[in-house]
Amino acid sequence: MIFPQPLVEARLLRRRQRFLADVAFADGSQATAHCPNTGSMLGCAEPGSRVWLSRSDNPKRKYAHTWELVEAEPGVTVGIHTGRSNGLVADAIRAGMPTPLSGYPRIDREVRYGREGSRIDLLLSGEGQPDCYVEVKNVTAAVENGVALFPDARSERAVKHLRELMGMVEQGCRGAVVFCVQRLDVSQVRPADAIDPAYGSTLRRALAAGVEAYALRARVSPASIELETPIPVFCP
């Protein structure tokens, strides 16, 4: 994914609430930007961090800027915009990653499914193949030794999605969760059991029931975001 317009660099003053962040530009001016990430943004919302914003010319928007990237550590740029993940993963699947999800000629988005009235992020279908229901999870949090963590806050919604995927597998379809890791400095994804033990335990049950789990790592820059490397999901 190439950003259609150059991103604007700024410094993070504070994440004021889940959907808002105050930033300062190089010329000393300040603005409030939309924050498209409902998680805790563990390690990615430190005041003073370099951030990059996209800008909309839509006059109906209250906040023209949208927070896209943050330098979480020196030289480590992280994509925090969760709304980018579905498109990134759909593009990766079309390009053949991860390999077990390749070969489906059709990809639909936001299709209603399951017993709890959810909408699946991606539905892969093709003649002679079982439909594959794909939940996409954006990953930004990381700890030492190259370990990425999901989720970064308790998420009953993410647990519900795993239950829905298990239900589709029971019906003879495929179910998969794909972790979209928008940072390059990690080598594996693990469930964040210390943050959300319910998610970790449900993920383990889902894997035992036949749900598939994959992770794709992105190269992130102010010019583009590209999922380029499969990494393992480690879930002992």
C-alpha positions in Angstrom: 0.0 0.0 0.0 1.4 3.3 -1.1 0.1 6.4 0.7 -1.6 8.5 -2.0 -0.2 11.8 -0.5 3.0 12.4 1.5 2.5 12.0 5.2 3.0 15.0 7.6 5.6 14.5 10.3 4.8 15.8 13.8 5.5 15.1 17.5 3.0 13.4 19.8 2.0 15.6 22.7 -0.5 13.2 24.1 -3.2 10.6 23.2 -6.1 12.5 24.8 -8.6 9.7 24.5 -9.1 6.6 22.4 -9.9 8.5 19.2 -8.0 11.7 19.6 -4.3 12.7 19.8 -2.7 16.1 20.1 0.4 16.7 18.0 2.9 19.5 17.4 4.3 20.3 13.9 7.9 21.5 13.1 6.7 25.1 12.8 5.4 25.1 16.3 1.7 24.9 15.4 -0.5 22.2 17.1 -3.5 20.2 16.0 -5.8 17.4 17.2 -5.7 14.3 15.0 -8.1 11.4 14.7 -6.6 8.2 16.3 -7.8 5.2 14.3 -6.9 2.6 17.0 -9.1 1.6 19.9 -6.5 -0.5 21.7 -4.2 0.6 24.5 -1.4 1.2 21.9 1.1 -0.3 24.3 4.5 1.1 23.6 3.2 3.2 20.7 1.8 6.3 22.4 4.6 7.9 24.3 4.6 11.7 24.4 7.4 13.1 22.4 7.4 10.3 19.8 7.8 11.1 16.1 4.4 10.5 14.3 3.2 10.7 10.8 -0.2 11.9 9.8 -2.4 11.8 6.7 -4.5 14.8 5.8 -8.0 14.9 4.3 -9.4 17.9 2.5 -13.0 16.8 3.3 -14.6 20.0 4.8 -17.1 17.8 6.7 -14.4 16.3 8.8 -13.9 17.8 12.3 -10.3 16.7 12.4 -8.4 16.9 9.1 -5.4 14.8 10.2 -5.3 11.0 10.9 -2.6 9.4 12.8 -0.9 6.7 10.7 2.6 5.9 12.0 4.7 6.2 15.1 8.4 5.7 15.8 8.0 3.4 18.8 11.7 3.0 19.2 14.7 4.6 17.4 14.5 3.3 13.8 11.3 1.3 14.4 8.3 2.7 12.6 4.9 1.1 13.5 1.6 1.4 11.6 -1.1 2.1 14.1 -4.1 2.6 11.7 -6.2 -0.6 12.3 -8.4 0.3 9.3 -5.5 -0.4 7.0 -5.1 -4.1 8.0 -7.9 -5.7 6.0 -6.7 -4.2 2.8 -3.1 -5.1 3.5 -4.0 -8.7 4.2 -6.3 -8.9 1.2 -3.5 -7.7 -1.0 -1.1 -10.2 0.5 -3.5 -13.1 0.0 -3.9 -12.1 -3.7 -0.1 -12.1 -3.9 0.1 -15.6 -2.4 0.8 -14.9 1.3 0.3 -16.8 3.5 0.5 -19.8 1.1 -2.3 -21.9 2.7 -4.8 -19.1 2.0 -3.7 -18.6 -1.7 -5.7 -19.9 -4.7 -9.1 -18.4 -3.9 -10.3 -16.4 -6.9 -12.8 -14.3 -4.9 -12.3 -12.2 -1.8 -15.4 -10.5 -0.2 -15.2 -8.1 2.7 -17.5 -7.5 5.7 -19.8 -10.4 5.1 -22.3 -11.2 7.9 -21.9 -14.7 9.3 -22.0 -16.9 12.4 -24.4 -17.3 15.3 -23.6 -14.0 17.0 -24.2 -11.7 14.1 -20.6 -10.8 13.3 -19.2 -9.6 10.0 -16.1 -11.4 8.7 -13.2 -9.3 7.6 -12.5 -11.4 4.5 -14.4 -14.3 3.0 -12.4 -16.4 0.5 -14.4 -18.5 -1.9 -13.9 -20.5 -5.1 -15.6 -23.4 -6.9 -14.6 -26.8 -5.5 -13.1 -25.3 -2.3 -14.5 -24.8 1.2 -15.2 -21.2 2.0 -12.5 -19.7 4.2 -13.5 -17.1 6.8 -10.6 -14.8 7.7 -10.4 -12.5 10.8 -7.7 -9.9 10.6 -6.1 -8.6 13.7 -3.7 -5.6 13.7 -0.6 -6.0 15.9 1.5 -3.1 17.1 2.7 -4.2 20.6 6.0 -5.9 21.1 8.3 -6.9 24.0 11.9 -8.0 24.1 13.4 -10.7 22.0 11.4 -9.9 18.9 8.0 -11.0 20.3 4.8 -9.3 19.1 1.8 -9.5 21.3 -2.0 -9.5 20.7 -4.2 -8.0 22.0 -2.8 -5.0 23.8 -6.0 -4.6 25.8 -8.8 -6.9 26.9 -11.0 -7.6 23.9 -14.3 -9.4 24.3 -14.9 -8.7 20.6 -11.8 -10.6 19.6 -12.8 -13.5 21.8 -16.2 -13.6 20.1 -14.6 -13.7 16.7 -12.6 -16.8 17.6 -15.9 -18.5 18.8 -17.5 -17.6 15.4 -14.5 -19.1 13.5 -14.8 -22.3 15.5 -18.5 -22.4 14.6 -17.7 -22.1 10.9 -15.1 -24.9 11.1 -17.7 -27.1 12.7 -19.9 -26.5 9.7 -17.2 -27.7 7.3 -15.7 -24.4 6.3 -12.2 -23.1 7.0 -11.6 -20.4 9.6 -8.4 -18.4 10.0 -7.1 -15.5 12.0 -4.3 -13.5 10.3 -2.2 -11.2 12.5 -1.2 -8.1 10.5 2.0 -7.1 12.2 2.7 -3.5 11.3 6.3 -3.4 12.4 9.5 -5.0 11.2 11.5 -5.6 14.4 9.7 -8.8 15.5 10.0 -12.5 14.6 6.9 -14.1 16.1 3.4 -13.4 17.4 2.2 -14.7 20.8 -1.1 -14.2 22.6 -0.8 -11.6 25.3 -1.9 -13.8 28.2 -0.9 -11.3 30.9 -3.2 -8.7 29.3 -6.1 -10.8 28.1 -6.0 -14.4 29.4 -9.5 -15.1 27.9 -8.2 -14.4 24.5 -5.2 -16.6 24.9 -7.2 -19.5 26.2 -9.8 -19.1 23.5 -7.1 -18.9 20.8 -5.7 -22.2 22.0 -9.1 -23.8 21.9 -9.7 -22.5 18.5 -6.4 -23.9 17.1 -7.2 -27.3 18.7 -10.6 -27.1 16.9 -9.1 -26.6 13.5 -9.0 -22.8 13.2 -5.8 -21.7 11.4 -3.5 -18.9 12.6 -1.0 -16.9 10.5 1.0 -13.8 10.9 2.5 -11.4 8.3 5.1 -8.8 9.1 5.1 -5.4 7.4 7.8 -3.1 6.2 6.5 0.3 7.3 7.7 3.7 6.1 6.1 7.2 5.6 5.9 6.3 1.9 4.2 2.8 2.1 3.2 -0.2 4.1 3.8 -3.7 2.7 3.3 -7.1 4.2 6.3 -9.0 3.1 7.3 -11.8 5.5 5.3 -14.6 7.1 6.3 -15.1 10.8 5.2 -17.9 13.2 2.3 -17.7 15.7 3.7 -19.2 18.8 1.0 -20.4 21.1 2.2 -23.1 23.6 
